[in-house]
Amino acid sequence: MQQNNLHRLHDICHLTDSTYILRIERNNLEFQPGQHILLGIAGTYEQREYSIYSGTDDTYLEVLVKEVEDGIVSKKLKRMKPGEMLNIEGPVGFFTLSQEVLEQKKKLLFVATGTGIAPFHSMIKSIPDLNYSLIHGTRYGHESYGQSDYDPERYICCSSRDKTGDYQGRVSAYLKEQQFDADTYCYFCGNFNMIKDAMGIMEQKGISQEKLHTEVYF
Amino acid sequence: MKYNIVQLGCQMNISDGERVQQVLDKMGFTPTDSEEEASLLGVIACSVRQKAIDKVYTKINKWNKWRQKKSLITFVSGCVLPADKEQFLKTFDMVFPMSELPDLPQMISQYGVVTQAGMRPLDKGLEEIESQKEKSDPQMEGLQLTATVPSIGNPQNSLLKSDSSIEDFWHIKPKYGSGFEAFIPIQNGCDKFCTYCAVPYTRGREVSRPSSEILTELKQLVADGFKSITLLGQNVNSYGLDKKGDELSFAGLLDSIGAYGNSIDQDFWLYFTSPHPRDMTRDVIEVIAKYDCLAKQIHLPVQSGDDEVLVRMNRKHSMSKYREIVTDIRELIPQATVFTDIIVGFTGETEAQFEHTIDIMKEFKYNMAYIAQYSPRPGAASSRWADDIPKEVKKERYHRLTGELMKHSLEYNKKLIGQTYKVLVRGKDRKSGYLSALTEGRLIIRFASTDEALIGQYVYVKIDSATAFSMEGQMVEHAYAMN
């Protein structure tokens, strides 16, 4: 049955008005980069799934949260104070890099929208020498969370509502313009419509379905 | 003192209920079909649909009115979402997860009910009860109501700190509801998070039961003459994955069971439900093909034939992956029947997407499909989305898909006419003067007989006629001569 484990909130780092990182005491929680946890405030019953943002060797466990306008949990989490307790279950999930991909140093395409960048942040921080390209779709350039954590040669911010990103327009438009090796392993995380469009584009570009991996944020 | 349990939901809940009954029986309670007669009333709840949870509220409201006239103890367990649990804590005497069932005697004893087994906490589940019971006078009921039952809404028992776990729960020997068919839970919980389903929030993470216990329970059932045994789990074929190499894989478990089946001179059919396509591997199908006792029937939920819908459902498999599995089944076990589950009218499902589900019905020619019209399940992710497919459209899709299913199941069943099949007789048929039976592939066959001694036996039936969902035939001979 469900085991709720209490973890203390260390601090909250606000990245924008609506997006923040919860830094949480880890309590020896082990995970694979790309996995997620179920998280809620201790003493309440509402929980939500959040991808782990931090690396496997980091001292604290981090999740990247976007405050949902009509949401319940994300609003309450934002108001938490350091020292308050959270319930964490997990880690769970299958959005991870396989042994085959890692051992053969496959070419990786990571595509995210918004806070969907979290699992890729964890992968890149945890696994050295990944042969990746990271395409991050945001509305505005300043929403390119954690940009400094990525190799600038491997990171593209596609901003759809201003010109401050590396590319102006949606992720799908960017992908259409690019060429990809058929041997590229593609990972998509974030908004359903982006994932649907991106999968279609990559299939048209000759990438087989078994190389397409998705984690939809609902 | 009598008890009555209202069981709602799936086979897992039925199986859980068998363990609850065992605990109560061992405490000296006696079952009754009448709620009015019972002093202990319980619900094994289901959160699959709001309607099922509404039934729980209806029951407890009725039972609490009876308290003005009589002393009652009430409890609820099973699949309960956290939000409902909060409400139930105010209305039921006891609210506990199934993993805490071994503590039920202790909880009940706090309500002033004295039983030989219920005076102190159980450290080792029902084995403890068993040993105490054996030491006490077997004639003694051991029960008396010594004090007024506390007022409702006392959450004390619901919040008892318990060290019990699902592993302790599995130690309890169930009170099987049948003498020839049984469920064996092998796995509990779900890590898949399909967006339409609340199970990950009610049953928690995937936990596998030790294979040694499963095999012990299975061997006992076979020794007791059980002929149809079903391994149960929310994701039954994810068995062992949580143990990260320290437990058999699902294929390994089936192989052990198959080898046991080969080693004995007794027939049984072993089924499993429900597998998740994501974790369905070719070696599972190879093992099923290898052993006679592993029934040649596979229930493989697809839910939708459209890749986009599958992504929205967060099913974590594509149609190409699913197609590979069915291809493997057809190649390795051509005689296998294939069943599935499908949801029509899922949020945002377009007509074109639904047509893809019609297409797979034609392609895979299922023997049976359990088709549900989508309804939001409280607590599941999709319950936060607009349920935007009108009821009439869902209904129309349901009927079209059922029509397509019937074409193929009828075609399949008609091909069986004239053939003789070994079947397991399950009970009286709705048609007067007939008994109802299942083939190894779980196809329904009825035959003319009023001999109730055949129930629970294998017999051979020659098929005379077929409809889409059942067949009719004549008994040729008893099968026990063959065993």
Boltz contact constraints between the chains, C-beta under 6 A:
constraints:
  - contact:
      token1: [A, 1]
      token2: [B, 97]
      max_distance: 6.0
  - contact:
      token1: [A, 1]
      token2: [B, 99]
      max_distance: 6.0
  - contact:
      token1: [A, 1]
      token2: [B, 166]
      max_distance: 6.0
  - contact:
      token1: [A, 1]
      token2: [B, 204]
      max_distance: 6.0
  - contact:
      token1: [A, 2]
      token2: [B, 204]
      max_distance: 6.0
  - contact:
      token1: [A, 45]
      token2: [B, 82]
      max_distance: 6.0
  - contact:
      token1: [A, 45]
      token2: [B, 83]
      max_distance: 6.0
  - contact:
      token1: [A, 92]
      token2: [B, 191]
      max_distance: 6.0
  - contact:
      token1: [A, 196]
      token2: [B, 308]
      max_distance: 6.0
  - contact:
      token1: [A, 209]
      token2: [B, 318]
      max_distance: 6.0
  - contact:
      token1: [A, 209]
      token2: [B, 320]
      max_distance: 6.0
  - contact:
      token1: [A, 214]
      token2: [B, 311]
      max_distance: 6.0
  - contact:
      token1: [A, 218]
      token2: [B, 195]
      max_distance: 6.0
  - contact:
      token1: [A, 218]
      token2: [B, 381]
      max_distance: 6.0
